[in-house]
Amino acid sequence: MAGTDPERVIFFLVGDLLGGVCPGFEDFTRTCIEGGTRRLRLDLSDLRSLDLAGVNSLLTVHEQLTANGGRLFLTNASPDIVAMLRLFATALLAAQTSTMSGAGASRSTRRAAARSRRMVRQSLAG
């Protein structure tokens, strides 16, 4: 973590964001958000890989920040990480909503996938 402004935090992700490390990452970011962080910048230049649980953690952080008037920024992601984010984020939200029954399921799935793509696009644009 870098910087001294509690509203703006830069965090460097190093190595892998996989299922086993996600709870600690989510706890840390939740503590930042509860402490007043509104702009969280995650530097992904040293992130080697992530899995579906890692993308789910990023989506959780994004939702927590948005709910508190904040914003998540993902910076310096390699092309491979960007591709994984786009693929997994869409698949994750589609899977979460596919268990819904009735005619609204496919529309809900499309909306969830659109939200996920928006989150990735907005976060990477920062």
N, C-alpha and C positions, 0 to 999 in steps of 0.2 A: 504494500500500500504506500502511496506517496501523497504529499501535500499536507496542508495544515487547515484547510477550510472544511469543516465537517459537512457542509452542504454539497461539496464537490469532492468526490473521492475517486482516485485512480487506483485500480487494482490490477496487478500483473498476474495473469494465469500462466503457469509454467508446467509443462509436462502434459498430463492427460486429465480431462474432466470426464471421469467415468463413474459408474454407479457407486463404487465404494467411497469416493471422496465427495460426492454431491451433498450429503447431509451436512458436513462441516462447512462447505461452501455456502449452502443456503442459510445456515445458522449465522455465519459471519455477515452475509449481506443483509439478513433480517436485522441484526444488531445495528448495522450502519443505518438502515432505513429508519428504525425506531429512534436512533440517535439524531435524526434530522437530515440525513443525506437525501438530496433530491436529484442530484446528477451523479450517476455512477458510471465511470468509464472503465471498461474492462479491456486491457491491452492483451491481445491474443497473439502477439508476435512469437511467443515461445510456447504456444499451445500446440502439441503434436497431434492429439486426437481427442475425440469426444464420442460418446455413444448416446443412445436415446435418453438415458437417464441424465446425462449432462445437458442435453438440449432442453429437457423438461425442467431442469434447475434454472436455466437461463430464462425460460418462459415464466417460471414462478417469480423470479426476481423482477422481470419486466412488469408483470401484473402487480406486484407489490409496490413498485415505484410509481406506476401509473395511478394506482388507487390513492397514493399519497401526493399526487401532483408532481411527480418526478419523471425522470427519463433515464433510460439505459442506453449507453453508447458502447458499441463493440468496435474496437479499432485494431488496425494492423493484422487482420486475419489473413492467413495464406489462402490461395485459391481453393485448396483442398478443404480447409475448414469452412470456407464460405459455402462450398458445394454441400458439405455434410449438414451445415445449419439449415440450408434451404430444403434439403431432402428430408431430414429427420423432423424438422419443425412441422412441416405439412403432414407427414405421416403420423406424427404423435397426436396432433389435434384431430385428425381424421379418425384415428383409432379410438380416441376418447369419446367421440360423439357417435361412432358407428353402433354402439350398443343401444342407442335410443330406438324406440319402436314407433311405428306409424309413418304417415306420409311426410311428416316434417323432418325425418331423419336425414335425408339426402341434402335438404336445404341447410339444415344445421351443420352438417359435415362441410358443405361448401363455405358457409360463413366462418366456421372454425378454421378451416384451411386458409381462408382469406386473411383472418386475424393473424394467424401465424406468419404468413408471408409478409404482411404489413410490419409485424414486429421485427422480423429479420431485416427487411428493407430499411425501416426507420433507424434501427439500431446501428446498422452498418453504415448508414449515410452520415452519422454524426461525426 
